[in-house]
Amino acid sequence: METSRILVHGATEDQMIPPQAEEFMAKRMGAEIRKVASSHAAMISKPKELSNLIMSAVESVGKSAKRTHISA
């Protein structure tokens, strides 16, 4: 059985949550960290970079589903 993949967006210029704290929490949950040079609100300051990250995650799930013959 395959386990879930956790992908975390790490905002390197976050003034609300220190980037070191984000990285610590992500590592603690076994997440893959993708860093983006953005503020806390990456969806506003870096929408293209964040959407690319989301699409990358979606595509990897699709590839995984094809390998295990899961269909929607």
MIGU-171071 format. One line per 5 residues: number of its first residue (from 1); for each residue y, x, z of C-alpha. Coordinates in nm, 3 decimals. Example, Ala and Ser with C-alpha at 12.3 -4.5 7.8 and 13.67 -1.06 7.14 Angstrom:
# MIGU-171071
1 = -0.450:1.230:0.780; -0.106:1.367:0.714;
***
This chain:
# MIGU-171071
1 = 0.000:0.000:0.000; 0.341:0.128:-0.095; 0.614:0.146:0.168; 0.971:0.034:0.117; 1.223:0.288:0.000;
6 = 1.550:0.306:0.187; 1.854:0.433:0.001; 2.178:0.496:0.188; 2.521:0.546:0.039; 2.696:0.818:0.238;
11 = 3.075:0.795:0.213; 3.198:1.152:0.250; 3.558:1.048:0.320; 3.481:0.764:0.560; 3.741:0.733:0.838;
16 = 3.556:0.452:1.020; 3.209:0.605:1.057; 3.198:0.985:1.056; 2.989:1.113:0.763; 2.779:1.316:1.008;
21 = 2.692:0.996:1.195; 2.599:0.820:0.869; 2.372:1.109:0.777; 2.213:1.115:1.124; 2.138:0.742:1.113;
26 = 2.002:0.763:0.758; 1.771:1.054:0.845; 1.654:0.874:1.159; 1.533:0.580:0.950; 1.379:0.806:0.686;
31 = 1.628:0.708:0.417; 1.720:0.891:0.102; 2.090:0.973:0.119; 2.317:0.961:-0.186; 2.662:1.092:-0.109;
36 = 2.969:0.952:-0.279; 3.320:1.093:-0.232; 3.467:0.766:-0.111; 3.626:0.592:0.181; 3.453:0.338:0.405;
41 = 3.509:0.067:0.143; 3.333:0.235:-0.152; 3.299:-0.098:-0.330; 3.677:-0.093:-0.369; 3.759:0.277:-0.396;
46 = 3.458:0.386:-0.609; 3.301:0.072:-0.760; 3.149:0.250:-1.061; 2.980:0.520:-0.851; 2.845:0.260:-0.608;
51 = 2.717:0.035:-0.887; 2.545:0.337:-1.046; 2.374:0.403:-0.712; 2.259:0.041:-0.688; 2.132:0.040:-1.048;
56 = 1.944:0.365:-0.983; 1.768:0.199:-0.690; 1.688:-0.112:-0.895; 1.547:0.096:-1.180; 1.326:0.295:-0.942;
61 = 1.185:-0.029:-0.799; 1.113:-0.151:-1.152; 0.925:0.170:-1.234; 0.727:0.137:-0.911; 0.638:-0.225:-0.991;
66 = 0.512:-0.125:-1.336; 0.289:0.143:-1.184; 0.132:-0.107:-0.946; 0.115:-0.388:-1.205; 0.341:-0.625:-1.011;
71 = 0.496:-0.895:-1.222; 0.774:-1.136:-1.141;
***
